[in-house]
């Protein structure tokens, strides 16, 4: 943008979308939304914003009065980061349209509310118990037995704030770190694999769901997504869609919602939801007719949803801490590089690579070439 | 971008690409290049720049000293507009890397040089003659006969500066408007259809060519591209690729080059070339494995070219002067809207829609739905 350009140029026609958070998700939302004629304004307290290449970034706290004024001038406000303070979001919703709903934001911020919401909607989960005192913890552990997982109710992501308890010693260590209040104890789920379902709901209530994908983590961070997930029966897909559909309706949701699921035996247990575009949906940029980013922008702008059908099998590899040599990656047929432009730091998601193939065998071959370039 | 952000943030790692011209082609170059980690700086004298959403736009003349200073600080400079003054481009090439070459820029700016280049490389064209006096015009008309086409050597686009001569009265009218110097007279080609070939050459000399596409114009402005062009034999595709390949090598070209061709009987005649991404290649954003925009960015950054294979049949419809209702367009399966964010003015290219389909019949059906929404 030209340095002195006002936010609304005389020449500009498109809607202005405000985004809370200016990370790579915001960047990819704008890359998908600019072709639809939208313009983007990002609020993120960090000075360095990957989204700043694709819109106007203001380095402000989410709750700053200047941020509220800027966002109130937007046609619609959304978020790429679910830990926005609910009070700040409420003030925005009082002044302009906020999607997804405050209800969704508040629910997703608190593991207890989230899991209770799942239970209310008959969405299967691991057993879970609120912990707000040493007595609660003792009682809950009697019900779950070891192993169990103790989590903070709020502000956990990428495995942070989570402790697997296999013994009394683990309990002591976990309590020393995170205390005995504002927690959730969950039964340990010996899951076979992790899947996720990404879906969207438009303002008119119509919905669209991508096929279930299979996710592989290391140290709590997503490394690889396979799309579609192998060996998913139509019944399992339908069952997962019914759960996500129930959530979308219950939360009066507009936008993209991701649901992480554990597969245990023949069952899918809901682990958590993300009220935003999701890392496990990055493959959709090349791997689906409509990307999750475009889908979210379409929804919040009141436009019809696009087709979530896949263009074929694909895989997404996260670049953690470092970026691979682009020459080597781009020499792989149908490999697509996404560099978030972030400073390289250990454990940080700094980019991803999506690779497509005409069939699963060719995909496996291309993955075998790409993996050593990336990890 | 945040208002006070310097062009190179401390946090930024990616190459800075300078672009002469800040129209929709620049905008789409950046939308394709930002995911590769590149950042974009646009020089365009117009205050309102469609590319300003996706990079830093400076409203400066191409030849302004401030523009040269900014561009000299870029890792590579390219152009999305071939009428950049050659002297300004030369000054840039003296200070940093310029792609495509000065030779390509100078040749494409002048229809006489361009056609002479085609002749030198044995690329078939309509008969053509330089006109720099009334005598030249008379002599040339004797060779071509009526009808013939009188064109300015420089600064013509979208049919501007072109006169079809069918009678002496047409000659008088044309001369009254464009004179008798700095012109080119061409034999009229009763072509069956117009095709274009888009290809790219990387810094290492490797090349990639998209399939030939079929273009339909109205009032000299492209309206519709069908990809691939129907009824193209492998021999015809190969012959067109050989011509473009000869041009790429001759011009020591790095980037995307488009060649417009007339099909006359069994032959293809070269009409003109564009040393940049081209309107008839917009379909590649969704219709090819690698878009022409990403292909150009890969080339100028010294990265390997991507696959130019199509994802299936597709069509691109230009939005001229007005934009269609996005609700209606996006309700068509696999339709993709590209709004350039420009002020709406008659005759101006303000956006395009690409539609894909699994087969030609479904494509025709979707086109039948889209056409009345757009024209």
Interface residues (C-beta under 8 A of the other chain):
Chain A: X1 X2 X3 X5 X9 X10 X11 X12 X13 X14 X27 X31 X34 X35 X36 X37 X39 X40 X47 X48 X49 X52 X53 X54 X55 X56 X57 X58 X59 X289 X298 X303 X304 X306 X307 X311 X323 X326 X327 X330 X331 X333 X334 X336 X337 X338 X339 X340 X341 X342 X343 X344 X351 X356
Chain B: X1 X2 X3 X5 X9 X10 X11 X12 X13 X14 X27 X30 X31 X34 X35 X36 X37 X39 X40 X47 X48 X49 X52 X53 X54 X55 X56 X57 X58 X59 X289 X298 X303 X304 X306 X307 X311 X323 X326 X327 X330 X331 X333 X334 X336 X337 X338 X339 X340 X341 X342 X343 X344 X351 X356
